Amino acid sequence: MRVVYLGTGEIGIPALAWLMDSSQVELAGVVTQPDRPAGRGKQLQAPPVKVWAQEHGLSIQQPASVNTPEALADLAAWQPDLIVVCAFGQILKQALLELPPHGCINIHASLLPRHRGASCIQAALLEGDDETGITIIQMDAGLDTGDCLTQAAVVIGETETASALHDRLAELAPTALKQAVMQIIEGTQQPQVQDETKATYAPKLVRQDGEIDWSQPVRDIERKMRALYSWPGSYTFYQNAKGERKRLKVLPPVTSDAASLSEILAGVLRQGESGEIRVAAADGEVVLGQVQPEGSKVMTAAEWARGVDLSQQLG
């Protein structure tokens, strides 16, 4: 079976590697996003999938839009029987979905119909889910609404960050993908319609989502820090020794200490008996570990606190 892979993010690379190595698949080529300016110097940077594909001698296309007649013609020239999509970053229109005889299948990093959308990994952590996983769907015109072909689940660790969970799901993806591809080859697939009553949506995150609301319960704050690591990251604001308002990035892990502190305003700093730096929340305190003040390097919270007023309120 001739397959074309559409993807941009690192999460799909293990699945792409399986497609390249499988004796059941002929990988015709890879379609990924164009190179984009990145970093302080705004130098063009290739997507992770392009870098990997180049290292392995694969044919690559990088259309600005994969749905244009020109891009469709280029893709059709590869004569794919099936298109595999993962973290591609563009919406596929109907003409593309119908181009290969077996259509397009998508590797999605949640147990659909829960957490449709771009930030599915983060949403599983934010919601306190016990498990998540990989779902392979037969794509349709909706957003992650297609019929499910296969699923593979993993238990979420109590202190796991989105970054760590991302890597585990990336390694799990080939297992679910292999099952789906073999079913398609053998004609044994049994697509399962998603239960719309159980569907949830996880929209794309923006930098502002990382601001910590200290009036929330400590457990919610701790989950948010794990969910938003390493993008967009969790942060708050403080006043430095000069009275300037500065951003403070807060890095996991943190310790949540659930205890009644009704007499302390949310966000107020204090130093504990053992020298640890604590921040009041709705139902307790968050004990900070590492932080990164604006314009400075990562340091321990205790190091940072030496130069600030410990009676101030963050936020």
N, C-alpha and C positions, 0 to 999 in steps of 0.2 A: 504493500500500500504506500503510495506516494503522499507525503505529508509536508505541509508548510507550517512553520511556527511563527506566530505573531506575539511578540513580547518585548518588554523594555526593562522591567525591574529584575533585581537579583533573585527574587523568590522563585522565578521560573527556571533558573539555570540547571538545577538538578534534573528537572523534567526534560529540558532540552537535551541534556547529556544522555538521558535514557533513549530519547528518540534517535539520536545520532548512533548509538551503540546497538540498538535493537535489530535483530536479524529479521524481524517482521515488518520493519519500516524502512522506507527509502526517504531520507530527509532531503527534500528538494531545495530548501532554502529558508532563510530567516528574514522576516520583516520587522523592523524596529523603528523607534522614533528618530527624527533627525538629531544630530549633535546640537547641544544647547550651550550657551554661555553659562559659566559657573565660577564660583569663587570670587575673591576680591578683584582679581584681574579680569574677570569676565572672559576668560579664555574658553574656546569651544571645547566641550567635553563629550566624549562618546558615551552612549548608554551602556550599562554593564553587559547587556546581551550582545551588543555589537562587539565589544572588546573580546568577549568569550568566543563569539562566532569567528572573528578574525583569527584568533589563536588556533582555531581548529579547522581553518580552511573552508568555511562554509560560505555559500553565496548569500549576499546581503542586499536588501532593498530598504531605503529610508525615505519613503514619501512623506511630504508634509501632511497629506490626507490620503488615507488608504482607500477612500471611497470615490476618488476621481476616476473618470474613464481611463486615463493614462495609467494610474496605479493598478486598476483592475485588470487592464490588459497585460501589464507586466507580471502580475501575480498569476493570471490565467496561463501565461506562457510556461510556467513551471508545471502545469497540468496536475494540480493536487487532487487527490481523492478525498482528502480530509484536511481541515485546517485546525490546528491546536492553538488556543489563545491563553495567555497568562499575563496579567499586569501590563497590558499593552498601552493603555492610555488614550485610546481613541474609540469612539462609538462605531460599531460596524453596522452599516446599513443593509437593507434587504438584499440588494444585488450581490453583495459580498457574501452574505450568509448563505445564499443559494448557489454560489459559484462552484464549490466542489460537490461531487455526487453524494458524499456522506455529510455535507454541511460543515458547520464549525462547532467545536466543543471548547468549553472554557474551564480552566482550573481556577476555582474560587476558594479562598482561604477562610471558610467558615462552614458550618453544618447547615446549609440552606434548608428551609427559607429564612433561618435566623441570620441577621446581619448581612443583608444585601448591601452593596455599595463599596466605596473605596477604602474605608477605614475599618474593615471587618475584624482585623486582628485586635486593634485598639478597643473596639466596641466590646469584644468578648471579655476583656480585662475590666473595662469600666463597669460592665454590668455584673461582674462577679460570677461569670459562668464557671461551672465545674469542668467543662470540656469544650473543645472546639475541634476543627479538623479541616479536611480538604473535601470539596465536592466537585465532581466533574458533571457539567450540565451540557445538554444539547442546546446551543444558543438559539434564541429567538430575538425579536426586535425589542423586547423589554430589558430592563436593567436587572440582570441576574435572575430572571424569571423562568428560564427554560427548564425542561424536564430533567430530573436528576438521573444520571447513569450509574455512578458509583460514589461512595463516601468512605472516608477513613478518619477515625476519631483519635484524639489524644487528650489526656487529662492535663489541665492547666496547673502548673506548680503554684504553691501559695505565695512565693516571692518572685515569680517569673515576670520579666519585663517584656514589653512588646518586641524589642529587638531579639531577645532570646527565643521567644515564641515564633517569630518570623522565621528564624533559622531552622527550628524544628519542623515547622510546616513545610518549608522548602524541601527538606529531606524526605518528608512523607509524601509529597506530591507524586513522585514517580510510581509509587505503589498503586494509588488510585487511578493514575493515568494509564498504566499498563493494563489494569483490569478493564477499563472502558475501551481502550483501543482494541484489545483482543476480542471483546464482545462484538465490536463493530465489524472486525475482520471476519469473525465466525457467524455473524448474523444472529447472535443470541441476546442482544441487548433488550432490556425490559424497562424503558423509561418510566420514571415515577413522577407524576404531576405534583408540583409543590402545593402544600396546603397554605393558601393565602391568608387564612385566619391566624397563622403562626408567623407570618412574615414580619421582620423588622428591618429598618434601614439605617445604615451607618454612613452618613455623608462625609465627604472629604474634609479633613482637618485643616485649619489655618493656624498661623502662629499665635493668634490671640486666644485660642482654645487652651493654651498652656498656662494661663494665669491662674494661680491658686486662690480659691475662695476659702479663707480660713474660718468662715462661719459654718462650713460643712462639718459633718462628723469625721473623726480621724480616719475611720476605715475608708471612707469615700476619697479622702485626700490621698491616702496611701495607694489606693487603687489607681487613681489618676496619675500619680507620679510613675507608676510601673507601666501604665497604658501608653503614656505619651513619651516614653523613653525609647529611642533617642530623638524622635521627631513628633511634635515640635518642641518637646522638652517642657518641663515645669518651671515656672518662675514666679517671683513676687517682687515687691519693691520695698526699699528701705532708704533711710537717710544716712549718709556717710558723716564723717566727722566735721565736714564743712557745711552740713545742712542740705546737701544736694540730694535730690531723689534719684536713686539708681536702681537698675534692675539686678536681681539676684537669682541666678539659676540654681535650682535645688535638685540634686542628683539622688536617685535611689541607690542603695536601699535606705529607707528611713524606718524608724520604729514608731508605731502608734501606741500610745498609752491612754487607754480609755478610762477616764476617771472624771468625776464631776468637778468642774472648775468654774462654777457659775459666777464667782466673784471676779474672774479675770476676763477681760474683753478678748474676743477672737482676734488672733494675729499678734498678740502681745508676746514679746520675747522675754525669756528669763533663763538664768543659768541654774542647772540642777545641782544637787549636793555633790555629785561626782564630777562636776565641771562640764557636763553635757549641755548643749544648747537646745532649749525647748520653745515651741511656739504653741500658744493656746488655740484650740479649735472648739467646735460646738459641744463636744462631749468628752474632752480630754486634751491631751497634748501630743504634738508630733515632735519626736526627737530627731534633729537633723544630723546627717552624716557628713557628706561632702557638699560643698557649694562652690559656685563660681561667680564672684562679683563682676559687674559690668567693667570691661576693660582690663580684667585681671585673669590669673590662672586659676585652675581648680585647687581648692584647699579644704582642709577640715573646717567644719562649722566653728570649732573652738578657735582656730587661727583667725578666721574672719571676724569673730565676735570681739577680739581684742581691740579693734579699732572703731567699734560702733557703740551707740547708746543702747544698752540692754533693756531699757524700760520702754523702748519705742514699740509702736504697733506697725507690723508689716502690712503691705497692701496699698 
